[in-house]
């Protein structure tokens, strides 16, 4: 029988993307608390149980290729809110 992993008992790390309502730029980061600050709007997040994985994903999303891929993935979302 396969063991299960209870993620409710582990630390949680979120990689998030905020969109500025002023300049329409993305702001990427990672945190263990997803409370958002104005005038930034939370438009995307991913959940990780490993801090290193979360940091690596944040670095990728901040890269040129990562930003392009993010814009493609959020195309409909961005067209709705911009």
C-alpha positions in Angstrom: 0.0 0.0 0.0 1.2 3.5 -0.9 1.8 6.0 2.0 0.0 9.3 1.7 1.5 12.6 2.6 -0.5 15.0 4.8 0.3 18.5 3.4 -1.9 20.1 6.0 0.9 19.6 8.6 3.7 21.1 6.5 4.8 24.7 5.8 3.1 26.4 2.9 4.8 28.6 0.4 3.1 30.5 -2.3 4.5 31.9 -5.5 2.3 34.8 -6.5 1.9 37.3 -9.4 0.5 40.7 -8.6 -0.7 43.1 -11.3 -0.3 46.9 -10.7 -3.5 48.8 -11.4 -1.3 51.9 -12.0 1.3 50.7 -14.5 -0.1 47.3 -15.5 3.2 45.6 -14.6 3.7 42.1 -13.0 5.2 41.7 -9.6 6.3 38.2 -8.8 7.4 36.9 -5.4 6.9 34.1 -2.8 5.6 34.1 0.7 4.0 31.9 3.3 1.1 34.4 3.6 -1.0 35.5 0.6 -2.5 38.7 1.9 -2.4 41.3 -0.9 -1.6 45.0 -0.8 -3.4 47.6 -2.7 -3.2 48.9 -5.5 -1.8 45.5 -6.5 -4.2 42.8 -7.6 -3.5 39.1 -7.0 -4.0 37.4 -10.4 -2.1 34.1 -10.0 -0.6 31.9 -7.4 0.9 28.5 -7.0 1.2 26.5 -3.7 4.4 24.6 -2.7 5.4 22.6 0.4 9.1 23.1 -0.3 10.7 26.6 0.1 13.4 25.9 -2.4 10.9 24.8 -5.1 8.9 28.0 -4.5 12.1 30.2 -4.8 13.1 28.4 -8.0 9.6 29.0 -9.5 9.7 32.7 -8.6 13.1 33.0 -10.3 11.7 31.3 -13.4 8.6 33.6 -13.5 10.9 36.7 -13.2 13.0 35.6 -16.2 12.1 36.8 -19.7 11.0 33.4 -20.8 8.9 32.9 -17.6 7.2 36.2 -18.1 6.3 35.4 -21.7 4.9 32.0 -20.6 2.9 33.6 -17.8 1.4 36.2 -20.2 0.4 33.3 -22.5 -1.1 31.4 -19.7 -3.0 34.4 -18.4 -4.0 35.8 -21.8 -7.8 35.7 -21.1 -7.4 36.9 -17.6 -5.3 39.9 -18.7 -7.7 40.8 -21.5 -10.5 40.9 -19.0 -8.9 43.0 -16.3 -6.8 45.4 -18.4 
